[in-house]
Amino acid sequence: MSRAKVVAVVSLVLNVFLIGAAVGGLYGWMSHERSVKVAQQRGLRFAASELSPERQAAFADALKATRRAPDSRALAAAARVGRMEVAQALLASDFNAAALTAALSSTRNADIQLRARVEETVATFAATLSSDERVKLVDAMQRHGPLGATRVGPAPSH
């Protein structure tokens, strides 16, 4: 085999290897990006991810309606104002512990009331689901939602 043919074969093998490495690296990077996005999907809006598209839409609509309700908007605004007051109290040159405590208390109360409304929405929605759908809801809530670190087995059969 002539020297030119050997160089051509080595070059071809090397190019195939480099292209394969580049494609494999790109695939690995894209797979990692996708898995990171799935892992970052947190919160109630992803809790219905294993349900049918119709049920997912119904859950999303129920959550939106709760968030958009005038009383919920007022609570969210009160919590936002409370957080600003907490920051102002912490940054004040003449620190006032009573003002900080009051701001923390009002923020906490607004957050608790808003959370209660959202939880009522989840309970109302769950009441419309079949047993199998509720299992799927729990599975997704454990992966994406508020039940993150909680693992429970199947419901006991009587």
C-alpha atoms as a printed R data frame, in Angstrom:
    type eleno elety resid chain resno       x      y      z
1   ATOM     1    CA   MET     A     1   0.000  0.000  0.000
2   ATOM     2    CA   SER     A     2   1.401  3.354 -0.914
3   ATOM     3    CA   ARG     A     3   2.091  5.973  1.694
4   ATOM     4    CA   ALA     A     4  -0.709  8.216  0.319
5   ATOM     5    CA   LYS     A     5  -3.273  5.392  0.712
6   ATOM     6    CA   VAL     A     6  -2.172  4.753  4.324
7   ATOM     7    CA   VAL     A     7  -2.450  8.453  5.146
8   ATOM     8    CA   ALA     A     8  -5.894  8.584  3.494
9   ATOM     9    CA   VAL     A     9  -7.152  5.533  5.457
10  ATOM    10    CA   VAL     A    10  -5.764  6.885  8.757
11  ATOM    11    CA   SER     A    11  -7.332 10.290  8.016
12  ATOM    12    CA   LEU     A    12 -10.677  8.665  7.189
13  ATOM    13    CA   VAL     A    13 -10.662  6.589 10.400
14  ATOM    14    CA   LEU     A    14  -9.667  9.613 12.465
15  ATOM    15    CA   ASN     A    15 -12.423 11.765 10.905
16  ATOM    16    CA   VAL     A    16 -15.052  9.074 11.508
17  ATOM    17    CA   PHE     A    17 -13.882  8.836 15.147
18  ATOM    18    CA   LEU     A    18 -13.996 12.629 15.617
19  ATOM    19    CA   ILE     A    19 -17.444 12.931 14.018
20  ATOM    20    CA   GLY     A    20 -18.725 10.071 16.199
21  ATOM    21    CA   ALA     A    21 -17.284 11.722 19.315
22  ATOM    22    CA   ALA     A    22 -18.870 15.063 18.397
23  ATOM    23    CA   VAL     A    23 -22.269 13.495 17.720
24  ATOM    24    CA   GLY     A    24 -22.066 11.428 20.923
25  ATOM    25    CA   GLY     A    25 -21.076 14.494 22.945
26  ATOM    26    CA   LEU     A    26 -23.917 16.539 21.468
27  ATOM    27    CA   TYR     A    27 -26.400 13.754 22.207
28  ATOM    28    CA   GLY     A    28 -25.141 13.462 25.790
29  ATOM    29    CA   TRP     A    29 -25.334 17.209 26.295
30  ATOM    30    CA   MET     A    30 -28.862 17.393 24.890
31  ATOM    31    CA   SER     A    31 -29.985 14.429 27.024
32  ATOM    32    CA   HIS     A    32 -28.509 16.062 30.111
33  ATOM    33    CA   GLU     A    33 -30.240 19.373 29.315
34  ATOM    34    CA   ARG     A    34 -33.553 17.553 28.917
35  ATOM    35    CA   SER     A    35 -33.156 15.676 32.212
36  ATOM    36    CA   VAL     A    36 -32.200 18.902 34.009
37  ATOM    37    CA   LYS     A    37 -35.333 20.597 32.673
38  ATOM    38    CA   VAL     A    38 -37.511 17.710 33.860
39  ATOM    39    CA   ALA     A    39 -35.805 17.754 37.274
40  ATOM    40    CA   GLN     A    40 -36.399 21.503 37.539
41  ATOM    41    CA   GLN     A    41 -40.115 21.164 36.924
42  ATOM    42    CA   ARG     A    42 -41.317 21.850 40.422
43  ATOM    43    CA   GLY     A    43 -44.614 22.996 41.768
44  ATOM    44    CA   LEU     A    44 -48.260 22.192 41.566
45  ATOM    45    CA   ARG     A    45 -48.596 23.020 37.892
46  ATOM    46    CA   PHE     A    46 -46.546 19.891 37.123
47  ATOM    47    CA   ALA     A    47 -48.431 17.725 39.620
48  ATOM    48    CA   ALA     A    48 -50.927 16.603 36.999
49  ATOM    49    CA   SER     A    49 -48.248 15.687 34.450
50  ATOM    50    CA   GLU     A    50 -49.181 11.988 34.459
51  ATOM    51    CA   LEU     A    51 -52.904 12.579 33.985
52  ATOM    52    CA   SER     A    52 -54.687 12.754 30.650
53  ATOM    53    CA   PRO     A    53 -54.361 16.019 28.725
54  ATOM    54    CA   GLU     A    54 -57.990 16.837 29.554
55  ATOM    55    CA   ARG     A    55 -57.392 16.364 33.279
56  ATOM    56    CA   GLN     A    56 -54.147 18.351 33.088
57  ATOM    57    CA   ALA     A    57 -56.029 21.214 31.457
58  ATOM    58    CA   ALA     A    58 -58.783 21.041 34.079
59  ATOM    59    CA   PHE     A    59 -56.200 21.142 36.885
60  ATOM    60    CA   ALA     A    60 -54.360 24.071 35.300
61  ATOM    61    CA   ASP     A    61 -57.653 25.929 34.800
62  ATOM    62    CA   ALA     A    62 -58.645 25.358 38.432
63  ATOM    63    CA   LEU     A    63 -55.285 26.646 39.690
64  ATOM    64    CA   LYS     A    64 -55.485 29.685 37.383
65  ATOM    65    CA   ALA     A    65 -58.998 30.475 38.558
66  ATOM    66    CA   THR     A    66 -57.842 30.309 42.169
67  ATOM    67    CA   ARG     A    67 -54.840 32.569 41.493
68  ATOM    68    CA   ARG     A    68 -56.944 35.061 39.515
69  ATOM    69    CA   ALA     A    69 -59.749 35.301 42.061
70  ATOM    70    CA   PRO     A    70 -59.899 38.816 43.542
71  ATOM    71    CA   ASP     A    71 -59.374 37.616 47.107
72  ATOM    72    CA   SER     A    72 -56.349 35.527 46.044
73  ATOM    73    CA   ARG     A    73 -54.862 38.475 44.180
74  ATOM    74    CA   ALA     A    74 -55.317 40.635 47.273
75  ATOM    75    CA   LEU     A    75 -53.551 38.029 49.414
76  ATOM    76    CA   ALA     A    76 -50.677 37.743 46.922
77  ATOM    77    CA   ALA     A    77 -50.338 41.538 46.895
78  ATOM    78    CA   ALA     A    78 -50.368 41.642 50.693
79  ATOM    79    CA   ALA     A    79 -47.641 38.997 50.820
80  ATOM    80    CA   ARG     A    80 -45.555 40.977 48.282
81  ATOM    81    CA   VAL     A    81 -45.951 44.161 50.313
82  ATOM    82    CA   GLY     A    82 -45.077 42.235 53.459
83  ATOM    83    CA   ARG     A    83 -41.845 40.945 51.893
84  ATOM    84    CA   MET     A    84 -40.884 44.469 50.903
85  ATOM    85    CA   GLU     A    85 -41.572 45.603 54.475
86  ATOM    86    CA   VAL     A    86 -39.386 42.752 55.777
87  ATOM    87    CA   ALA     A    87 -36.536 43.879 53.526
88  ATOM    88    CA   GLN     A    88 -36.996 47.513 54.569
89  ATOM    89    CA   ALA     A    89 -37.032 46.572 58.255
90  ATOM    90    CA   LEU     A    90 -33.847 44.550 57.850
91  ATOM    91    CA   LEU     A    91 -32.100 47.327 55.920
92  ATOM    92    CA   ALA     A    92 -33.180 50.187 58.187
93  ATOM    93    CA   SER     A    93 -30.299 52.044 59.817
94  ATOM    94    CA   ASP     A    94 -32.306 52.186 63.035
95  ATOM    95    CA   PHE     A    95 -33.290 48.502 63.274
96  ATOM    96    CA   ASN     A    96 -36.729 47.954 64.780
97  ATOM    97    CA   ALA     A    97 -37.335 44.344 65.810
98  ATOM    98    CA   ALA     A    98 -41.051 44.990 66.382
99  ATOM    99    CA   ALA     A    99 -41.472 46.325 62.825
100 ATOM   100    CA   LEU     A   100 -39.649 43.274 61.448
101 ATOM   101    CA   THR     A   101 -41.800 40.902 63.505
102 ATOM   102    CA   ALA     A   102 -44.986 42.636 62.336
103 ATOM   103    CA   ALA     A   103 -43.903 42.478 58.680
104 ATOM   104    CA   LEU     A   104 -42.987 38.806 59.007
105 ATOM   105    CA   SER     A   105 -46.324 38.072 60.669
106 ATOM   106    CA   SER     A   106 -48.428 39.816 58.018
107 ATOM   107    CA   THR     A   107 -46.461 38.139 55.223
108 ATOM   108    CA   ARG     A   108 -46.835 34.726 56.850
109 ATOM   109    CA   ASN     A   109 -50.595 35.207 57.355
110 ATOM   110    CA   ALA     A   110 -51.156 36.212 53.730
111 ATOM   111    CA   ASP     A   111 -49.038 33.285 52.506
112 ATOM   112    CA   ILE     A   112 -50.923 30.826 54.721
113 ATOM   113    CA   GLN     A   113 -54.318 32.061 53.560
114 ATOM   114    CA   LEU     A   114 -53.280 31.904 49.905
115 ATOM   115    CA   ARG     A   115 -51.836 28.417 50.366
116 ATOM   116    CA   ALA     A   116 -55.087 27.291 52.012
117 ATOM   117    CA   ARG     A   117 -57.045 28.474 48.952
118 ATOM   118    CA   VAL     A   118 -54.722 26.581 46.608
119 ATOM   119    CA   GLU     A   119 -54.929 23.458 48.772
120 ATOM   120    CA   GLU     A   120 -58.737 23.666 48.705
121 ATOM   121    CA   THR     A   121 -58.536 23.808 44.906
122 ATOM   122    CA   VAL     A   122 -56.332 20.704 44.853
123 ATOM   123    CA   ALA     A   123 -58.739 18.875 47.187
124 ATOM   124    CA   THR     A   124 -61.746 19.838 45.072
125 ATOM   125    CA   PHE     A   125 -59.954 18.686 41.912
126 ATOM   126    CA   ALA     A   126 -58.802 15.423 43.540
127 ATOM   127    CA   ALA     A   127 -62.416 14.644 44.446
128 ATOM   128    CA   THR     A   128 -63.182 14.469 40.709
129 ATOM   129    CA   LEU     A   129 -60.463 11.886 40.020
130 ATOM   130    CA   SER     A   130 -60.678  8.115 39.952
131 ATOM   131    CA   SER     A   131 -58.552  6.085 42.334
132 ATOM   132    CA   ASP     A   132 -56.000  5.374 39.576
133 ATOM   133    CA   GLU     A   133 -55.833  9.060 38.660
134 ATOM   134    CA   ARG     A   134 -55.247  9.993 42.306
135 ATOM   135    CA   VAL     A   135 -52.320  7.538 42.420
136 ATOM   136    CA   LYS     A   136 -50.865  9.255 39.335
137 ATOM   137    CA   LEU     A   137 -51.421 12.640 40.958
138 ATOM   138    CA   VAL     A   138 -49.559 11.550 44.091
139 ATOM   139    CA   ASP     A   139 -46.695 10.104 42.023
140 ATOM   140    CA   ALA     A   140 -46.282 13.368 40.126
141 ATOM   141    CA   MET     A   141 -46.630 15.460 43.302
142 ATOM   142    CA   GLN     A   142 -43.851 13.386 44.868
143 ATOM   143    CA   ARG     A   143 -41.597 14.056 41.892
144 ATOM   144    CA   HIS     A   144 -42.560 17.628 41.061
145 ATOM   145    CA   GLY     A   145 -44.689 19.096 43.777
146 ATOM   146    CA   PRO     A   146 -45.185 19.629 47.455
147 ATOM   147    CA   LEU     A   147 -44.848 15.948 48.361
148 ATOM   148    CA   GLY     A   148 -41.234 15.937 47.132
149 ATOM   149    CA   ALA     A   149 -39.552 14.010 49.939
150 ATOM   150    CA   THR     A   150 -42.652 12.069 50.962
151 ATOM   151    CA   ARG     A   151 -42.979  8.480 49.824
152 ATOM   152    CA   VAL     A   152 -46.117  6.592 50.594
153 ATOM   153    CA   GLY     A   153 -47.202  3.162 49.482
154 ATOM   154    CA   PRO     A   154 -50.483  2.249 47.891
155 ATOM   155    CA   ALA     A   155 -53.645  2.850 49.837
156 ATOM   156    CA   PRO     A   156 -54.535 -0.048 52.103
157 ATOM   157    CA   SER     A   157 -57.230 -2.309 50.695
158 ATOM   158    CA   HIS     A   158 -60.067 -3.182 53.023
